[in-house]
């Protein structure tokens, strides 16, 4: 069990953690968060499930409070998802089942990946760019002046093509194509960008995509708003025929939280 509490603003020294005015423990703030582990964290979690308000106090001065409404339901969900409900290790839904009844964690999926190797990527002529923007549905949108088409070698036959699509208030997006032996097509993904219930676009697009030639990986961070307290962070590798997702975390609710939730992980295995 690990709990991280991240109030706005750094406060030096020990921070007292209270639930409904009862002192539950203390911890030092490092890099903006107080981290609790082991029995201390487990005790705090159980108290949170039954409490109303968590308070942080430094030198008798209250520096933060947060409602605990919904904590019990959230922890019951964790108990159920981890197979702990009805057992002695559950946070809320406790019962007589032994710890041995808890199933092991699922293995992280492994996906094939290739490194780009040496050599120059293919490039498109200037008169090919606008037709691709139209194909991606970007023709009616303006882009920033510094948003230029990008070309990156994927392997000996394919090139990643990044076409400027939309310039927004604080971030821009690109349509993602792959050129293979002179033919340009929408980039294939095993898990599409923005795939949480949204209708897939005819051509996938990413917010300010970055290509890492050393790892052969494509990365994108999309802010839900300028503060960056919500959005999504995604990463894929190229397996020789499509992009395979290796990481996805994000937060849909824009509520001043700096902690995004992990949705998916996979381990790249390079050929």
Secondary structure, 3 states (H helix, E strand, C coil): CEEEECCCCCCCCEEEEEECCEEEEEEEEECCEEEEEHHHHHHHHHHHHHCCEEEEEECCEEEEEEECCCHHHHHHHHHHHCCCCCECCCCCCECCECHHHCCCCCCCEEEEECCCCCCCCCCCCHHHHHHHHHHCCCCCCCCCCCCCCEEEECCCCEEEEEEEEEECCCCEEEEEEEEECCEEEECCECCCCCCCCCCCCCCCEEECCEEECCCCEEEEEEECCCCCCCEEEEEEEECCCCEEEEEEEEECCCCCCCCCEEEEEEEEEEC
